[in-house]
Amino acid sequence: MRSLRNDSQQARTDWLQLDQQLCFALYSTSLAMTKLYKPLLAPLGLTYPQYLALLVLWERDGLGVGELGERLFLDSGTLTPLLKRMESAGWLKRERDSADERRVVVKLTPQGRALRLKAKSVPLQLGQAMQCDLKDITSLTQRLQQLRTNLLDATAGDAAAAH
């Protein structure tokens, strides 16, 4: 893998310009993606974070709150209010695990499961708006997932070195 070495092209690039920052490209793209989702999810009565939580629960219902938070990269301070609103809407129930009272399990209601069918058109609409074919979307998704893994590994290494 190439590093940022000082060759003639890179010597001419000012790496402290905003448009040269990968972090800003990811951040601004994330904002644009969330903005695109808003009108697609509004008819379902969902926010983007609620949609993400439902995606996880549609894959595997009955997860613990901690497992759901790990899957979504959300801490309990962010996830708990989200789940409370979703429970008030009637999409899920939070219950204490009978085997371990400390553990709270999240289960979809019939209404929450029914939203899956209503949401089936969302990825197609998103793909059309992105003007990318399925191969490009799949490749980009895999590259971003690998980047996320690399970044998490790097921050885990930094945390370990600090102790």
N, C-alpha and C positions, 0 to 999 in steps of 0.2 A: 504494500500500500504506500502511495506517495505521501510524503509529509510536505508541510509548507516550507520548502527550501527557498533559498534566495537566488533563483535563476533570473534571467533578464525580464521575463514577463511578470514575475512576482515582485521584482524590484520596482516595477512601475505601478503596482497595485497598492493603494492605500488601504490596508486592512482595518483601519479604524473608521472607514466610511460605513454608514448605516446599511447601504445596499450590498456591502461585502459580507455582512454578518449572517451566518447560517441561522443563528438564534432568532434574528428578526424575521427572516424568511419563514421560519417555522411558526413563530408567534403570529405574524400577520396573516399567514395562510390559515392558521387555526381560527382566528377571528372571522375570516371570510367564510370558512366552512360552517362555523356555528351560525353565522348570519344566513347562510343558504338553507340550513336545516329549519330555521324558525318558521317560515311559511309552510314547509312540508309537514311539520309536526303539529302546527296550530289546529288543524281540523281534528286531530286526535286528542287535543287537550293536553299535549305533552310538551315539556321543556326538553332541551337537549340532554341535560344530566339525567332526567327521568327516563328518557329513551335509552341511554346507555345502560342504566340499571336494569331496565326491562330486557334489553338484549342479553345480558348475563343470565337473568332469571329464566328467560325463554330457553336458554341453552341447558341450564341446570337449576331447577326449582329447589327450594329448601336449603339454600346456602346459609351459613352463619353470617352475621353482620360483618365479622372480621374477614371472612373469606371474600365476601362481596366487596368490601373496601380494598382488599389486596388486588382483586381482579380489576377494579376501576382506578387504582392508584389514588384512592381518597382516604383521608383520615376520618375517624369517627365523628369529629366535630363538624365535618362537612356532610358526611353520609347520614347521620341520625336525623337532622331536620329534613333532608331530602326524603328519607323513608317515611317520616311522619306525615309529610304532605301527600305522599303516594298512598299511604294507608287511609288517610282522610278521604282521598278520591275514590277509594274502594278497589284499588288495583292489587293490593297485597295486604298480608297480615304479618305482624311480628309476634312471635311466640317464644316463650322460654323453652329450651330443650329439656324434655322430661328426664333425659339421662344426665344432663349437666345444667343445672339451674343458672350457671353463670353465662351460658351461651344463649344468644338470641338468634332464632332461625327466621328467615324471611321466606314466606310462601305466597305464591301468586293466588289470587282469587279467580273465580271463573271470569270475572270482568277483566282482570289483568291478562289472563290467557287469551281472551277474545281480542284484545288489542293487537296481538301478533298478526292476525289475519288482516286487520285494517292497516297495519304498518308495512305490509309486503311491498307496496309500490314505492316506498321511500328510497330504498337503495337504487332502484331503476331511475327515478327522477333525479337523484343526486348524480348518478353516472352520466345522464344526458346533459346536465348542467355543467359537469366537469369537462365535457367534450374529450373524454379519454375512452379508449377501448378497454375491455375487461383485462387483457394482458398487461396493459400499462398500469391500471389501477392495482392489480395483483402485485406487480413488480414494485411499485412505489410503496405499497403497504408493507411488503416484506422488508424493503430497505429501511423504512422508518422504524419498524419493529426491531431490526438489528441495531440501528443507531440508538434506540432507547435502551436496549440491553447493554450496549457498550457504555453508554453514559451512566447507567445505574451501576455497572461493574466498576467504573472509574470512581464514582462517588462512594461506593462501598469500600473501595481500596483506600480512599482518602480518609474515611471515617476510622478504618482499622488502624491506619498509620498514626492517627491523632491520639489513639489510646495507648 
